[in-house]
């Protein structure tokens, strides 16, 4: 069957080449037969016939190209279905061919290994979309191998840990360990040194890892990755070490512009956005030495790479063509500005992988870009929580089991079951969603807060009032994350700041996990002190510099002190913010400002003693009282917020209570203030006001917290048991 298929393939190629020759003979014959007409009429007739013939030939060529593509795919499928067994026993040196009826699937629990180079904040966002597309289609366990910098490792480790996807493992390899192997190569590609790191995978990956799929972060899957994994069987049978799709532009033909001189390549060359690597074969041929010698030779004339590792892979394949297996084009449909990928997707019915290999990404010039963009956006905004499904029969990951065990241990007849269940939920978290680059200074203070999508507009105002580092946790969905990204990228104020850490916590559950969010933001603080605030408050101008001076004066590093920033509020959406304490007192007297929540929850801030604050010139100590919930500046190593409190009620009160139990002294700052800006009531406060069950459960949780606190801190915490 294989030989008949190859014969058909040669016949198609013969016909494909004969058509242009027949066309030329036909045109010459037509030209000879028309000499009896006058020159003008014969020329017009010839042009008309030529145009008709060209259209006919183009149609035939398109049909033949489609047949050729089908024949190539059939040949690849046939190769997949044939297993060659060399029997060295009684069969001697003869080869026995054993045919399998159809393409054999990858065994159900066989692990598919994927290697990805990922560095920086933008790359981690891209890789999440790639991983979503893989998880959506996959049926096998996966093991991701990331070559990353420290920031990307932190982001992705946290993401995978909190994602809790069954049968997904991950390993990290520091990019710093292999920089010496590639830093000598001059590279003009925008990926920089990270664009060369795929060359080192045979050396970098564990020696017991014999094969791996290598992917760029800007590819999107539209099929099960196990189908690509199956192609390793063909790679092994044909004794190739590298599987690649042909480059779908004229780059390596040197025809893109005048004096364009690309690196050497075999034919059109190959694109390295999707690679199959037989690691054992590459190690056996001393791959690291091979590519280095060839690169050194080419760099003598080329001076630098233009397309990073792709140039070097192609130079190696040019000299050693036996290394490469040409994969069908649908396994890497390349959407660059000068692409010829239309010839691929017009001829095949099932596109497997879309590759946005232009620096312009989704803004690339392509008449079908809307189709591919919609495919990409499907995964970009897809709820990643829905991908937590298990692969039955292959076991489950321990992290998923732990969460399920905790949920199963909760009594379902408990009327507060929903509250207790949500305390156990681990929310998928993407740290540092935007660029962050900040080195803290001595006595530095970080502004810590959390928000949902309806408060995003406060970010610009806070950045104008607080010039220091900020750690913000955002509780949003996958689709809202893209809205936030567009908002932030369009804001000059936000883009000018690289000291703001935006940590996306994806929505999951029915309550707003306010203390979970605070803990996420708090854990990412790198300064010695934190200012624990809320997103609806604007700190006074200059508060950052003031706190940096006050912290060492109050000896915050050695003493347990919580510095209280007095809180005020306005009911006006447009406010001329006071520039000093004197202006604020004047606005208090005129009724433009009020002490915070004096009319609905006076006990929350009354212990601040606003009457004393009006005339105070030095810090003064106040005692803890029931329901006191001030906004404070403390050391960053404070205890975390209690997760049982979510939505509305007691989320800050419980934290201040524990600080008091630990012996923190509450000290009010005389020259600091913050103002709460008006907004519509949150959904959680509406539930608190309308649901008696909500209020009963909150009271139950308060009692449990007070008892836990007395057990943890002993006799000094007994006073909290009497708090209603």
C-alpha positions as CSV (number, residue, x, y, z in Angstrom):
1,X,0.0,0.0,0.0
2,X,2.8,2.4,0.9
3,X,4.5,1.8,-2.6
4,X,1.2,2.4,-4.4
5,X,0.7,5.6,-2.5
6,X,4.2,6.8,-3.3
7,X,3.5,6.0,-7.0
8,X,0.3,8.1,-7.0
9,X,2.3,10.9,-5.3
10,X,4.9,10.8,-8.2
11,X,2.2,10.7,-10.8
12,X,0.5,13.8,-9.3
13,X,3.9,15.6,-9.3
14,X,4.4,14.6,-13.0
15,X,1.1,16.0,-14.0
16,X,1.6,19.1,-11.9
17,X,4.9,19.8,-13.8
18,X,3.5,19.0,-17.3
19,X,0.7,21.5,-17.3
20,X,2.9,24.6,-17.6
21,X,4.8,23.0,-20.6
22,X,1.5,22.2,-22.3
23,X,0.4,25.7,-21.8
24,X,3.5,27.2,-23.4
25,X,3.2,24.8,-26.4
26,X,-0.5,25.7,-26.8
27,X,0.2,29.4,-26.7
28,X,3.0,29.1,-29.3
29,X,0.7,27.2,-31.6
30,X,-2.1,29.7,-31.1
31,X,0.3,32.5,-31.9
32,X,1.4,30.8,-35.2
33,X,-2.1,30.2,-36.3
34,X,-3.2,33.9,-35.8
35,X,-0.6,35.5,-38.1
36,X,-3.2,36.1,-40.8
37,X,-5.0,38.7,-38.7
38,X,-3.9,42.3,-38.4
39,X,-1.5,43.0,-35.5
40,X,-3.9,44.8,-33.1
41,X,-6.8,42.3,-33.4
42,X,-4.5,39.3,-33.1
43,X,-2.8,40.8,-29.9
44,X,-6.2,41.4,-28.3
45,X,-7.4,37.9,-29.2
46,X,-4.1,36.4,-27.8
47,X,-4.5,38.3,-24.5
48,X,-8.0,37.1,-24.1
49,X,-7.1,33.5,-24.7
50,X,-4.1,33.8,-22.5
51,X,-6.2,35.1,-19.6
52,X,-8.7,32.3,-20.0
53,X,-6.0,29.7,-20.1
54,X,-4.2,31.2,-17.0
55,X,-7.4,31.1,-15.0
56,X,-8.0,27.5,-16.1
57,X,-4.4,26.5,-15.2
58,X,-4.7,28.2,-11.8
59,X,-7.9,26.3,-11.1
60,X,-6.2,23.0,-12.1
61,X,-3.1,23.8,-10.0
62,X,-5.2,24.6,-7.0
63,X,-7.0,21.2,-7.4
64,X,-3.7,19.4,-7.8
65,X,-2.2,21.1,-4.8
66,X,-5.2,20.0,-2.7
67,X,-4.7,16.4,-4.0
68,X,-1.0,16.6,-3.2
69,X,-1.7,17.8,0.3
70,X,-4.2,14.9,0.8
71,X,-1.7,12.4,-0.5
72,X,1.0,13.7,1.9
73,X,-1.4,13.4,4.8
74,X,-2.4,9.9,3.7
75,X,1.3,8.9,3.5
76,X,1.9,10.2,7.0
77,X,-1.1,8.3,8.3
78,X,0.1,5.2,6.6
79,X,3.6,5.6,8.2
80,X,1.8,6.0,11.6
81,X,-0.1,2.7,11.1
82,X,3.0,0.7,10.2
83,X,5.2,-0.7,13.0
84,X,8.6,-2.1,11.9
85,X,9.9,-4.8,14.1
86,X,13.5,-6.1,13.6
87,X,13.5,-9.7,14.6
88,X,17.1,-10.7,15.3
89,X,16.2,-14.2,16.4
90,X,15.0,-16.9,14.0
91,X,14.2,-14.2,11.4
92,X,17.8,-13.2,11.0
93,X,18.3,-9.8,9.5
94,X,14.9,-9.7,7.8
95,X,12.4,-7.0,8.6
96,X,8.8,-8.0,9.5
97,X,6.0,-5.4,8.8
98,X,3.1,-5.5,11.3
99,X,0.2,-3.3,10.3
100,X,-2.3,-1.8,12.7
101,X,-5.8,-1.3,11.3
102,X,-6.0,2.4,12.2
103,X,-3.8,5.1,13.7
104,X,-3.1,3.8,17.2
105,X,-4.0,6.3,20.0
106,X,-1.5,7.3,22.5
107,X,-2.1,5.1,25.6
108,X,-4.6,6.7,27.9
109,X,-2.3,7.4,30.8
110,X,0.9,8.1,28.8
111,X,2.3,11.5,29.9
112,X,2.8,14.0,27.1
113,X,5.9,16.2,27.8
114,X,6.0,19.8,26.6
115,X,8.9,22.3,26.9
116,X,8.3,26.1,26.8
117,X,10.6,29.0,27.2
118,X,8.8,31.6,29.3
119,X,10.3,34.8,30.7
120,X,8.8,38.1,31.8
121,X,5.2,39.2,32.6
122,X,3.9,39.4,29.0
123,X,5.1,35.9,28.3
124,X,3.3,34.4,31.3
125,X,0.0,35.9,30.1
126,X,0.6,34.4,26.6
127,X,1.5,31.0,28.0
128,X,-1.8,30.8,30.0
129,X,-3.8,31.1,26.8
130,X,-1.7,28.4,25.2
131,X,-2.1,26.1,28.2
132,X,-5.9,26.7,28.2
133,X,-6.1,25.6,24.5
134,X,-4.1,22.4,25.4
135,X,-6.1,21.6,28.4
136,X,-9.4,22.1,26.6
137,X,-8.6,19.4,24.0
138,X,-6.3,17.0,26.0
139,X,-7.1,13.5,27.0
140,X,-3.7,12.6,28.5
141,X,-1.7,13.5,31.5
142,X,0.7,16.4,30.8
143,X,4.1,17.5,32.1
144,X,5.2,21.0,31.3
145,X,8.9,21.9,31.4
146,X,9.5,25.6,31.7
147,X,12.8,27.4,31.0
148,X,12.2,30.6,32.9
149,X,13.5,33.6,34.8
150,X,12.8,34.0,38.5
151,X,9.7,36.2,38.0
152,X,8.1,33.8,35.5
153,X,8.8,30.9,37.8
154,X,7.1,32.6,40.7
155,X,4.1,33.5,38.6
156,X,3.7,30.1,36.9
157,X,4.3,28.0,40.1
158,X,1.6,30.0,41.9
159,X,-0.7,29.7,38.9
160,X,-0.4,25.9,38.6
161,X,-0.5,25.4,42.4
162,X,-3.8,27.4,42.7
163,X,-5.2,26.0,39.4
164,X,-5.2,22.4,40.8
165,X,-5.6,20.8,37.4
166,X,-5.7,17.0,37.6
167,X,-2.8,15.1,36.0
168,X,-0.7,18.1,35.2
169,X,2.9,18.3,36.4
170,X,5.4,21.0,36.0
171,X,9.1,21.5,36.3
172,X,11.2,24.6,36.1
173,X,14.8,25.1,34.8
174,X,16.5,28.4,35.6
175,X,17.4,30.3,32.4
176,X,20.5,31.6,34.2
177,X,22.0,28.1,34.1
178,X,22.2,28.0,30.3
179,X,22.9,31.6,29.4
180,X,26.6,30.9,29.1
181,X,25.8,28.4,26.3
182,X,24.1,31.0,24.1
183,X,25.0,34.5,25.3
184,X,27.9,34.5,22.8
185,X,25.4,34.4,19.8
186,X,24.5,38.0,18.6
187,X,20.7,38.0,18.2
188,X,18.6,40.8,16.6
189,X,15.3,39.1,17.3
190,X,12.9,40.8,19.8
191,X,12.9,37.7,22.0
192,X,16.5,38.4,23.0
193,X,18.6,35.8,24.6
194,X,15.5,33.8,25.6
195,X,14.9,33.2,21.8
196,X,18.0,31.0,21.7
197,X,17.3,28.7,24.7
198,X,15.5,26.0,22.8
199,X,18.8,25.0,21.3
200,X,20.0,23.8,24.8
201,X,17.1,21.5,25.6
202,X,18.9,18.2,24.9
203,X,21.5,19.3,27.5
204,X,19.0,21.0,29.9
205,X,16.3,18.4,30.3
206,X,16.8,15.3,32.4
207,X,18.7,12.5,30.8
208,X,15.8,10.1,31.3
209,X,13.6,12.4,29.2
210,X,13.9,10.9,25.7
211,X,11.5,13.1,23.7
212,X,9.6,16.4,24.1
213,X,7.3,18.7,22.2
214,X,8.7,22.3,22.1
215,X,6.3,25.2,21.7
216,X,6.4,29.0,21.4
217,X,4.1,30.9,23.8
218,X,2.2,32.4,20.9
219,X,0.6,29.3,19.5
220,X,-2.9,28.1,20.0
221,X,-4.1,24.4,19.8
222,X,-7.3,23.4,18.1
223,X,-6.8,19.7,18.6
224,X,-5.6,17.2,21.2
225,X,-1.9,17.5,21.7
226,X,-1.7,13.7,21.8
227,X,-2.1,13.7,18.0
228,X,1.1,15.6,17.7
229,X,2.8,13.3,20.3
230,X,1.9,10.4,18.0
231,X,4.1,11.7,15.2
232,X,7.1,10.7,17.3
233,X,6.5,7.2,16.0
234,X,7.1,8.4,12.5
235,X,10.2,10.3,13.7
236,X,11.6,7.1,15.3
237,X,10.8,4.9,12.3
238,X,12.4,7.2,9.8
239,X,15.3,7.8,12.2
240,X,14.9,11.6,12.2
241,X,15.8,13.7,15.3
242,X,13.7,16.8,14.7
243,X,10.1,17.3,13.4
244,X,9.3,20.7,11.9
245,X,6.8,22.4,9.7
246,X,8.1,24.2,6.6
247,X,8.4,27.9,6.9
248,X,5.3,29.5,5.3
249,X,6.9,32.8,4.1
250,X,9.6,33.6,1.6
251,X,12.0,34.7,4.3
252,X,14.7,32.0,3.6
253,X,14.3,32.4,-0.1
254,X,15.7,35.9,0.2
255,X,12.9,37.6,-1.8
256,X,11.3,39.9,0.8
257,X,13.3,43.0,-0.1
258,X,16.3,44.1,-2.0
259,X,19.6,42.9,-0.6
260,X,17.8,40.6,1.9
261,X,20.3,37.9,2.9
262,X,18.9,35.3,5.2
263,X,20.7,32.5,6.9
264,X,21.1,29.3,4.9
265,X,18.1,26.9,4.9
266,X,16.9,23.8,3.1
267,X,14.4,25.1,0.5
268,X,11.9,27.4,2.2
269,X,13.4,26.5,5.6
270,X,11.5,25.5,8.7
271,X,9.7,27.3,11.4
272,X,10.6,26.5,15.0
273,X,7.4,27.6,16.8
274,X,6.4,23.9,17.0
275,X,9.2,21.3,17.3
276,X,9.4,17.5,18.0
277,X,12.8,16.7,19.5
278,X,14.2,13.2,19.9
279,X,16.5,14.1,22.8
280,X,18.4,10.8,22.9
281,X,19.3,11.0,19.2
282,X,20.4,14.6,19.5
283,X,22.6,13.7,22.5
284,X,24.1,10.8,20.6
285,X,25.2,13.1,17.7
286,X,26.6,15.7,20.1
287,X,24.0,18.3,19.3
288,X,25.4,21.1,21.4
289,X,28.8,20.8,19.7
290,X,27.1,20.4,16.2
291,X,25.0,23.6,16.3
292,X,27.7,25.6,17.9
293,X,30.3,24.8,15.2
294,X,27.8,25.6,12.4
295,X,26.7,28.8,14.1
296,X,30.2,30.0,14.6
297,X,31.0,29.4,10.9
298,X,27.8,31.2,9.7
299,X,28.3,34.2,12.1
300,X,31.6,35.0,10.4
301,X,29.6,36.3,7.5
302,X,26.0,36.8,8.9
303,X,27.2,38.6,12.1
304,X,24.0,38.0,14.0
305,X,20.8,35.9,13.9
306,X,17.6,37.6,12.7
307,X,15.2,34.9,13.8
308,X,17.0,33.6,16.9
309,X,17.1,29.8,17.3
310,X,15.2,29.3,14.0
311,X,18.2,30.6,12.0
312,X,20.6,28.2,13.7
313,X,18.2,25.2,13.4
314,X,17.9,25.8,9.7
315,X,21.6,26.2,9.2
316,X,22.2,22.8,10.9
317,X,19.4,21.2,8.8
318,X,20.9,22.6,5.6
319,X,24.1,20.7,6.3
320,X,22.4,17.7,7.8
321,X,19.1,17.2,6.1
322,X,18.7,13.7,7.4
323,X,17.9,15.1,10.9
324,X,14.5,16.6,9.9
325,X,11.1,15.2,9.4
326,X,8.8,17.6,7.5
327,X,5.5,17.8,9.4
328,X,2.1,18.6,7.6
329,X,1.5,22.3,7.4
330,X,-1.6,22.3,9.7
331,X,0.6,21.6,12.7
332,X,2.0,25.1,12.5
333,X,-0.2,27.6,10.6
334,X,2.0,30.7,10.6
335,X,0.2,34.1,10.6
336,X,3.1,36.4,10.0
337,X,2.9,39.5,7.8
338,X,4.5,37.9,4.7
339,X,2.9,34.4,5.2
340,X,1.8,32.0,2.5
341,X,-0.2,30.1,5.1
342,X,-3.4,30.6,3.1
343,X,-2.1,27.9,0.7
344,X,-2.1,25.6,3.8
345,X,-5.5,26.3,5.3
346,X,-7.2,26.5,1.9
347,X,-6.1,22.9,1.2
348,X,-6.7,21.1,4.6
349,X,-9.9,20.7,6.5
350,X,-8.5,20.4,10.0
351,X,-6.1,23.0,11.3
352,X,-4.2,21.8,14.3
353,X,-2.1,24.7,15.6
354,X,-2.3,28.4,14.9
355,X,1.0,30.4,15.3
356,X,0.9,34.2,15.8
357,X,4.5,34.5,14.8
358,X,4.4,38.2,13.9
359,X,5.6,40.9,16.3
360,X,2.2,42.5,15.5
361,X,0.5,39.3,16.9
362,X,-3.3,39.7,16.4
363,X,-2.8,42.9,14.4
364,X,-1.1,41.0,11.6
365,X,-2.2,41.7,8.1
366,X,-4.2,38.7,7.0
367,X,-7.6,38.7,5.2
368,X,-8.8,35.8,7.4
369,X,-7.4,37.2,10.7
370,X,-10.8,37.7,12.2
371,X,-11.4,33.9,12.0
372,X,-8.2,33.1,13.8
373,X,-8.5,36.0,16.2
374,X,-11.9,34.6,17.4
375,X,-10.4,31.2,17.9
376,X,-7.7,32.8,20.0
377,X,-10.1,35.0,22.0
378,X,-12.2,31.9,22.8
379,X,-9.4,30.6,25.0
380,X,-8.1,34.0,26.1
381,X,-11.5,34.7,27.9
382,X,-12.4,31.0,28.7
383,X,-13.0,30.3,32.3
384,X,-10.0,28.3,33.4
385,X,-11.8,26.8,36.3
386,X,-13.8,24.7,33.9
387,X,-10.6,22.9,32.9
388,X,-10.1,21.4,36.3
389,X,-11.8,18.1,35.1
390,X,-10.2,14.8,36.1
391,X,-8.8,12.2,33.8
392,X,-10.5,9.1,35.2
393,X,-8.4,6.0,35.4
394,X,-5.0,7.7,35.7
395,X,-5.2,8.6,39.4
396,X,-5.5,12.2,40.6
397,X,-3.1,14.9,41.8
398,X,-2.7,15.2,45.5
399,X,-3.6,18.9,45.6
400,X,-7.0,18.2,44.1
401,X,-7.6,15.4,46.5
402,X,-6.8,17.6,49.5
403,X,-9.3,20.2,48.5
404,X,-12.0,17.6,47.9
405,X,-11.3,15.9,51.2
406,X,-11.7,19.2,53.1
407,X,-15.0,19.9,51.3
408,X,-16.3,16.4,51.9
409,X,-15.5,16.7,55.6
410,X,-18.0,19.6,55.9
411,X,-21.5,18.7,57.2
412,X,-23.9,19.4,54.3
413,X,-26.8,19.8,56.8
414,X,-25.0,22.8,58.4
415,X,-27.0,25.9,57.4
416,X,-23.7,27.7,57.0
417,X,-22.3,25.0,54.6
418,X,-21.8,27.5,51.8
419,X,-19.6,29.8,54.0
420,X,-17.5,26.9,55.3
421,X,-17.1,25.5,51.8
422,X,-15.9,28.7,50.3
423,X,-13.2,29.0,53.0
424,X,-11.6,25.9,51.6
425,X,-11.6,27.0,47.9
426,X,-8.2,27.7,46.4
427,X,-8.6,30.5,43.9
428,X,-6.6,30.4,40.7
429,X,-4.1,33.2,41.0
430,X,-2.0,35.0,38.4
431,X,0.6,37.2,40.2
432,X,2.2,40.3,38.6
433,X,-0.2,40.4,35.7
434,X,1.5,43.5,34.4
435,X,5.2,44.6,34.3
436,X,6.7,45.1,37.8
437,X,10.2,46.2,38.5
438,X,10.9,47.7,41.9
439,X,13.7,47.5,44.5
440,X,12.5,48.5,48.0
441,X,14.5,51.0,50.0
442,X,15.1,51.1,53.8
443,X,11.9,52.0,55.8
444,X,9.9,51.6,52.6
445,X,6.1,51.2,52.8
446,X,3.7,49.3,50.4
447,X,0.1,50.3,49.9
448,X,-2.0,47.0,50.1
449,X,-5.6,46.7,48.9
450,X,-8.0,44.6,46.9
451,X,-10.8,45.3,44.4
452,X,-13.3,44.0,42.0
453,X,-13.9,45.2,38.4
454,X,-16.4,47.8,39.5
455,X,-13.7,49.7,41.4
456,X,-10.9,49.6,38.8
457,X,-11.4,53.3,38.0
458,X,-10.0,54.1,41.5
459,X,-6.5,52.8,40.5
460,X,-5.5,56.0,38.7
461,X,-6.5,58.2,41.6
462,X,-4.6,56.1,44.1
463,X,-1.5,56.2,41.9
464,X,-1.7,60.0,41.9
465,X,-2.0,60.1,45.7
466,X,0.5,57.4,46.5
467,X,3.8,57.4,44.7
468,X,5.3,54.4,46.6
469,X,5.0,50.7,45.9
470,X,1.5,49.2,45.7
471,X,0.3,45.6,45.9
472,X,-3.2,45.1,44.6
473,X,-5.3,41.9,44.4
474,X,-8.1,42.0,41.7
475,X,-11.0,39.6,41.9
476,X,-12.1,39.2,38.3
477,X,-13.1,36.6,35.7
478,X,-11.0,35.6,32.7
479,X,-13.0,37.9,30.5
480,X,-12.8,40.8,32.9
481,X,-9.0,40.3,33.1
482,X,-8.8,41.2,29.4
483,X,-11.0,44.3,30.1
484,X,-8.6,45.3,32.9
485,X,-5.6,44.7,30.7
486,X,-7.0,47.0,27.9
487,X,-7.9,49.6,30.5
488,X,-4.4,49.5,32.1
489,X,-2.5,49.5,28.8
490,X,-4.6,52.6,27.7
491,X,-3.8,54.5,30.9
492,X,-0.7,56.7,30.8
493,X,-0.9,57.0,34.6
494,X,-0.8,53.2,35.2
495,X,1.7,52.5,32.5
496,X,4.1,55.0,33.9
497,X,4.3,53.0,37.2
498,X,6.4,49.9,37.4
499,X,6.1,49.7,41.2
500,X,2.5,48.5,41.2
501,X,2.0,44.7,41.5
502,X,-1.4,43.6,40.0
503,X,-2.3,40.1,41.2
504,X,-5.3,38.6,39.5
505,X,-7.4,36.2,41.6
506,X,-10.0,34.6,39.3
507,X,-13.6,34.4,40.4
508,X,-14.8,31.1,41.9
509,X,-17.7,30.9,44.3
510,X,-20.6,33.0,45.4
511,X,-19.0,35.3,48.0
512,X,-16.3,38.0,47.6
513,X,-13.2,36.5,49.2
514,X,-12.0,39.8,50.7
515,X,-9.5,38.3,53.2
516,X,-8.2,35.8,50.7
517,X,-7.4,38.8,48.4
518,X,-5.8,40.7,51.2
519,X,-3.5,37.8,51.9
520,X,-2.5,37.4,48.3
521,X,-1.5,41.1,48.1
522,X,0.2,40.9,51.5
523,X,2.3,37.9,50.6
524,X,3.9,39.8,47.6
525,X,5.1,42.7,49.6
526,X,8.9,43.1,49.7
527,X,9.1,46.3,51.8
528,X,9.6,46.2,55.6
529,X,6.2,47.9,56.3
530,X,2.7,47.9,54.8
531,X,-0.2,50.3,54.8
532,X,-3.3,48.2,55.0
533,X,-6.0,50.1,53.2
534,X,-9.1,49.6,50.9
535,X,-9.5,50.6,47.3
536,X,-12.2,53.2,48.1
537,X,-9.9,55.4,50.2
538,X,-7.6,58.1,48.9
539,X,-4.6,58.7,51.1
540,X,-3.6,62.3,51.7
541,X,-1.0,63.7,49.3
542,X,2.5,63.1,50.7
543,X,1.5,60.3,53.0
544,X,4.1,57.9,51.5
545,X,7.0,60.1,52.3
546,X,5.5,61.0,55.7
547,X,5.2,57.3,56.7
548,X,8.8,56.5,55.6
549,X,9.9,59.1,58.1
550,X,7.6,58.1,60.9
551,X,8.3,54.4,60.7
552,X,11.9,54.6,62.0
553,X,11.0,57.3,64.5
554,X,8.4,55.0,66.0
555,X,10.8,52.1,66.0
556,X,8.4,49.9,64.0
557,X,11.2,47.5,63.2
558,X,11.7,46.4,66.8
559,X,8.4,47.3,68.5
560,X,5.0,45.9,68.0
561,X,3.1,49.0,66.9
562,X,0.2,49.6,64.5
563,X,0.1,53.2,63.3
564,X,-3.5,54.3,62.8
565,X,-4.3,56.5,59.9
566,X,-7.5,58.4,60.8
567,X,-10.3,57.8,58.2
568,X,-12.8,60.3,56.9
569,X,-15.5,60.2,54.2
570,X,-17.3,62.5,51.8
571,X,-20.7,62.0,50.2
572,X,-19.7,64.1,47.2
573,X,-18.4,62.4,44.0
574,X,-16.5,65.5,43.1
575,X,-14.2,66.6,45.9
576,X,-11.4,69.1,46.1
577,X,-9.0,67.0,48.1
578,X,-7.6,68.9,51.2
579,X,-3.9,69.6,50.9
580,X,-3.4,69.8,54.7
581,X,-4.8,68.9,58.1
582,X,-6.0,72.5,58.5
583,X,-8.0,72.3,55.2
584,X,-9.5,69.0,56.3
585,X,-10.6,70.4,59.7
586,X,-12.2,73.3,57.9
587,X,-14.1,70.9,55.6
588,X,-15.2,68.9,58.7
589,X,-16.6,72.0,60.2
590,X,-18.5,73.0,57.0
591,X,-20.0,69.5,56.7
592,X,-18.1,68.6,53.5
593,X,-16.3,65.8,55.2
594,X,-17.3,63.4,58.1
595,X,-15.5,60.9,60.3
596,X,-15.8,57.6,58.6
597,X,-19.1,55.8,59.0
598,X,-20.1,58.0,62.0
599,X,-23.8,57.7,61.1
600,X,-24.0,53.9,60.5
601,X,-21.1,52.2,62.3
602,X,-19.6,54.7,64.8
603,X,-17.9,51.9,66.9
604,X,-15.8,51.0,63.9
605,X,-13.6,54.1,64.2
606,X,-14.7,55.9,67.3
607,X,-11.7,54.6,69.4
608,X,-9.4,56.7,67.1
609,X,-10.7,59.6,69.3
610,X,-11.2,62.2,66.5
611,X,-11.8,65.0,69.1
612,X,-8.2,64.5,70.4
613,X,-6.8,64.1,66.9
614,X,-8.1,67.6,65.9
615,X,-5.5,69.3,68.2
616,X,-2.9,66.6,68.5
617,X,0.6,67.3,67.3
618,X,2.3,64.1,68.5
619,X,1.3,60.4,68.1
620,X,-1.0,59.1,70.9
621,X,-1.9,55.6,72.0
622,X,-5.5,54.3,72.0
623,X,-7.0,51.1,73.5
624,X,-8.6,48.4,71.5
625,X,-12.3,48.3,71.7
626,X,-14.9,45.9,70.4
627,X,-15.5,46.3,66.6
628,X,-12.6,48.6,66.2
629,X,-11.3,48.3,62.5
630,X,-8.8,51.1,61.8
631,X,-6.5,51.3,58.8
632,X,-3.0,50.8,60.0
633,X,0.7,50.8,59.0
634,X,2.5,47.8,60.5
635,X,5.4,45.5,59.8
636,X,4.9,43.3,56.8
637,X,5.4,40.1,58.8
638,X,2.0,40.4,60.5
639,X,-0.4,37.5,60.8
640,X,-2.6,36.9,57.7
641,X,-6.3,37.7,57.6
642,X,-8.8,35.0,58.7
643,X,-10.3,33.3,55.7
644,X,-13.6,32.4,57.3
645,X,-14.7,36.0,56.9
646,X,-15.7,36.8,53.3
647,X,-18.1,39.2,51.8
648,X,-19.4,41.8,54.3
649,X,-18.7,41.8,58.0
650,X,-15.9,41.3,60.5
651,X,-13.1,40.9,57.9
652,X,-11.0,43.7,59.3
653,X,-12.4,43.6,62.8
654,X,-11.0,40.1,63.3
655,X,-7.6,41.1,62.0
656,X,-7.2,44.1,64.4
657,X,-8.4,41.8,67.2
658,X,-5.6,39.3,66.5
659,X,-3.0,42.2,66.4
660,X,-4.3,43.2,69.8
661,X,-4.0,39.6,71.0
662,X,-0.4,39.6,69.9
663,X,0.3,42.7,71.9
664,X,0.4,45.4,69.2
665,X,0.1,49.0,70.5
666,X,-2.4,51.1,68.5
667,X,-0.8,54.5,67.9
668,X,-2.8,57.3,66.1
669,X,-0.8,59.5,63.7
670,X,-1.6,63.2,64.2
671,X,-0.7,64.5,60.8
672,X,-2.0,61.7,58.5
673,X,-5.5,61.1,57.1
674,X,-7.4,59.2,54.4
675,X,-10.8,59.9,52.8
676,X,-13.4,57.4,51.6
677,X,-14.9,58.2,48.2
678,X,-18.6,57.4,47.7
679,X,-19.8,54.4,45.6
680,X,-22.8,52.2,45.1
681,X,-23.4,49.6,47.8
682,X,-21.6,46.3,47.1
683,X,-23.5,43.1,46.3
684,X,-22.3,41.5,49.5
685,X,-23.6,44.3,51.8
686,X,-26.9,44.0,50.0
687,X,-26.9,40.2,50.8
688,X,-26.1,41.0,54.5
689,X,-28.9,43.4,54.8
690,X,-31.5,41.2,53.0
691,X,-30.6,37.7,54.3
692,X,-31.2,36.6,57.8
693,X,-29.2,33.4,57.1
694,X,-26.2,35.5,56.1
695,X,-26.4,37.4,59.4
696,X,-26.9,34.3,61.5
697,X,-23.9,32.6,59.8
698,X,-21.7,35.6,60.4
699,X,-22.6,35.5,64.1
700,X,-21.7,31.8,64.2
701,X,-18.3,32.5,62.5
702,X,-17.6,35.3,64.9
703,X,-18.1,33.1,67.9
704,X,-15.9,30.4,66.4
705,X,-13.2,32.9,65.7
706,X,-13.3,34.3,69.2
707,X,-13.0,30.8,70.7
708,X,-10.1,29.9,68.4
709,X,-8.4,33.1,69.4
710,X,-8.7,32.4,73.1
711,X,-7.3,28.9,72.5
712,X,-4.4,30.3,70.5
713,X,-3.4,33.2,72.8
714,X,-4.6,31.9,76.2
715,X,-5.8,34.0,79.1
716,X,-5.1,37.4,77.5
717,X,-7.6,36.6,74.7
718,X,-10.5,35.8,77.1
719,X,-11.8,39.3,76.8
720,X,-12.8,38.7,73.2
721,X,-15.3,36.0,74.2
722,X,-17.6,38.6,75.6
723,X,-17.7,40.6,72.4
724,X,-21.1,40.3,70.6
